[in-house]
Amino acid sequence: MTGRPTDDVLRAAVADQLDRADAETDGVLPIVQAGAPVLRTPAARYEGQLGDLLPRFLAAMRRTMHAAPGVGLAAPQVGVPLAVAVVEDAGGDDGDPRERTTLPFRVLVNPRYEPLPADDGPGTVAFFEGCLSVAGWSAVVARHRRIRLTGTDESGAPLDEELTGWPARIVQHETDHLAGELYLDHAPTRSLTSNENLVRYWAASPDPAPAAAALGFPLT
């Protein structure tokens, strides 16, 4: 779906999409790839457009995120131009320099973020990042290490929390989707690598410095 459909048209389109996914792909939705206008159009603020269809849509988004697999998914990535996203990450090793701590499943509705000062480390950090809507590729992106997340959850309860490290990166990535942005907009072009080459050359450590030196791109 592209443009700004009326609420009734949007609900009908989403219901049809969910029905087809249930019938054909075990409830997993197709993920829109780069080049589709819906990924480059700021999402509409969510104000109840899906009504009682929202829980079913969110469940399908979560299944789709897990099946991909990924750690976040924004509604435009499944063709729905609304400011809604889901995130979830089991976390990583304690010594991971990306600070990949556990991010429990949550729904972000009309999310926003702002950078916070990082008293115990750098304000921005650069690591390889990928996207389910740019399948097969990764690039290095500098992100705020600490952010304040605001918005609401699916019930309308307010969100206002601080996130650090990889959870902060996930939230920034998905919130950027809702503004019509892809991670590639923030990445040095020379850092772009196929995922096959990411594993072949750069998977030994999350530190992107060796890749920066070999491929010739800045880390800031």
C-alpha positions as a printed Julia matrix, in Angstrom:
220×3 Matrix{Float64}:
   0.0     0.0    0.0
   1.23    3.5   -0.77
  -0.11    7.0   -0.25
  -2.63    7.83   2.47
  -5.63    5.47   2.23
  -8.75    6.16   4.26
  -9.11    4.24   7.51
 -11.71    1.89   6.0
  -9.56    1.15   2.97
  -6.5     0.64   5.17
  -8.32   -1.75   7.51
  -9.7    -3.74   4.6
  -6.27   -3.98   2.98
  -4.6    -5.08   6.21
  -7.35   -7.64   6.9
  -6.9    -9.07   3.4
  -3.12   -9.18   3.86
  -3.49  -11.04   7.17
  -5.99  -13.49   5.68
  -3.64  -14.3    2.81
  -0.7   -14.71   5.16
  -2.7   -17.08   7.37
  -3.71  -19.14   4.34
  -0.41  -19.2    2.48
   2.58  -18.57   4.79
   1.59  -19.62   8.32
   0.77  -16.05   9.23
   4.12  -14.59   8.14
   3.84  -11.37   6.16
   5.95  -10.54   3.09
   8.69   -8.0    3.83
   8.88   -5.02   1.49
  12.31   -4.41  -0.08
  14.19   -1.16  -0.77
  12.8     0.71  -3.74
   9.17    0.49  -2.61
   7.7     3.98  -2.02
   6.17    2.95   1.33
   9.7     2.69   2.77
  10.47    6.25   1.7
   7.26    7.92   2.86
   6.95    9.1    6.49
   4.41    6.86   8.21
   1.12    8.31   9.4
   0.78    8.79  13.14
  -1.17    5.87  14.6
  -4.49    7.11  15.95
  -6.53    3.92  16.07
  -6.84    3.4   12.31
  -6.79   -0.41  12.62
  -9.31   -0.63  15.46
  -9.77   -4.17  16.8
  -7.54   -5.48  13.99
  -4.45   -4.12  15.76
  -3.72   -7.14  18.04
  -3.89   -9.52  15.08
  -1.63   -7.25  13.02
   0.92   -6.97  15.84
   0.95  -10.75  16.31
   1.66  -11.15  12.58
   4.45   -8.57  12.76
   6.04  -10.46  15.65
   5.83  -13.79  13.76
   7.34  -12.14  10.7
  10.18  -10.63  12.71
  11.0   -14.01  14.27
  10.75  -15.87  10.96
  13.09  -13.49   9.11
  14.89  -13.63  11.64
  15.32  -10.1   12.9
  15.28   -7.99  16.06
  12.86   -5.31  14.88
  10.2    -4.65  12.27
   8.35   -1.47  11.36
   4.87   -1.46   9.85
   6.05    0.12   6.55
   8.31   -2.92   6.09
   5.17   -5.01   5.62
   3.54   -2.32   3.47
   1.43   -0.62   6.14
   2.14    3.14   6.35
   1.51    3.58  10.08
   3.91    4.61  12.86
   4.02    1.24  14.6
   6.99   -1.08  15.17
   7.89   -4.18  17.16
  11.31   -4.95  18.68
  12.81   -7.9   20.54
  16.33   -9.24  21.06
  17.55  -12.07  23.28
  20.89  -10.32  23.76
  24.47  -11.55  23.42
  27.64  -12.22  25.35
  28.5   -10.04  28.32
  31.73   -8.95  26.66
  30.15   -7.9   23.36
  31.45   -4.36  22.61
  28.09   -3.56  21.01
  26.51   -3.81  24.49
  23.97   -6.29  23.15
  21.81   -6.66  26.22
  18.37   -8.26  26.28
  15.55   -6.22  24.79
  12.2    -7.77  25.79
   9.42   -7.79  23.21
   7.59   -4.54  23.02
   5.39   -2.55  20.67
   6.34    1.01  19.79
   3.51    3.31  18.73
   4.41    6.78  17.45
   7.92    6.43  18.89
  10.49    9.18  19.06
  14.03    9.2   20.36
  16.54   11.81  21.4
  20.25   11.36  22.18
  21.47   11.4   25.76
  25.01   12.12  26.94
  27.05    9.0   27.66
  29.06    9.77  30.79
  30.81    6.38  30.8
  31.76    6.14  27.13
  31.47    7.68  23.66
  28.35    9.52  22.58
  28.18    7.67  19.28
  29.35    4.18  18.31
  29.78    2.62  14.87
  29.02   -1.01  14.05
  27.84   -3.09  11.11
  24.08   -3.04  10.74
  21.63   -4.79   8.43
  17.97   -4.51   7.52
  15.26   -6.97   6.57
  14.23   -4.56   3.81
  17.75   -4.48   2.32
  18.14   -8.24   2.23
  21.64   -9.64   1.88
  23.62   -6.49   2.73
  25.18   -4.73   5.72
  26.99   -1.45   6.3
  28.57    0.44   9.19
  26.35    3.03  10.88
  27.29    5.43  13.68
  24.42    5.66  16.17
  23.8     7.4   19.47
  24.97    5.09  22.25
  22.29    6.29  24.68
  18.83    7.55  23.85
  15.57    8.51  25.47
  12.62    6.66  23.91
   9.15    8.18  24.11
   5.81    7.2   22.62
   3.18    4.67  23.69
   2.64    0.94  23.64
  -0.25   -0.82  21.91
  -2.6    -0.1   24.82
  -1.85    3.61  24.79
   0.31    3.45  27.92
   3.15    5.98  27.72
   6.74    4.92  27.02
   9.52    7.02  28.48
  12.78    5.19  29.06
  16.52    5.31  28.52
  18.29    2.7   26.39
  21.99    2.06  25.88
  24.02    0.09  23.35
  22.41   -2.39  20.97
  18.83   -1.9   22.26
  19.25    1.82  21.59
  20.48    1.01  18.07
  17.48   -1.22  17.37
  15.04    1.49  18.47
  16.82    4.13  16.36
  16.78    1.85  13.31
  13.07    1.06  13.57
  12.04    4.62  14.42
  14.0     5.86  11.41
  11.92    3.51   9.24
   8.83    5.39  10.36
  10.41    8.63   9.1
  10.99    7.1    5.65
  14.68    6.46   6.28
  16.85    3.39   5.72
  20.05    2.63   7.6
  21.94    3.1    4.31
  21.11    6.81   4.48
  23.45    7.04   7.48
  26.22    4.66   6.34
  29.48    5.39   4.47
  28.95    3.89   1.02
  32.38    2.23   1.11
  31.36    0.19   4.16
  28.64   -1.65   2.22
  29.25   -5.4    2.17
  27.3    -8.46   1.16
  26.4   -10.58   4.15
  28.5   -13.35   2.64
  31.57  -11.11   2.75
  30.63   -9.84   6.19
  30.98  -13.41   7.44
  34.05  -14.09   5.29
  36.09  -11.03   6.23
  34.64   -9.21   9.22
  32.8   -11.67  11.48
  35.78  -12.37  13.76
  34.96   -9.28  15.85
  32.12   -6.73  16.0
  34.79   -3.98  15.89
  34.46   -2.32  12.45
  37.95   -0.76  12.57
  39.6    -3.49  10.44
  36.9    -3.1    7.8
  37.3     0.69   7.87
  41.05    0.37   7.31
  40.71   -2.19   4.51
  37.75   -0.63   2.7
  38.69    3.0    3.25
  35.81    4.59   5.13
  35.66    6.77   8.27
  34.17    5.53  11.54
  32.75    8.92  12.52
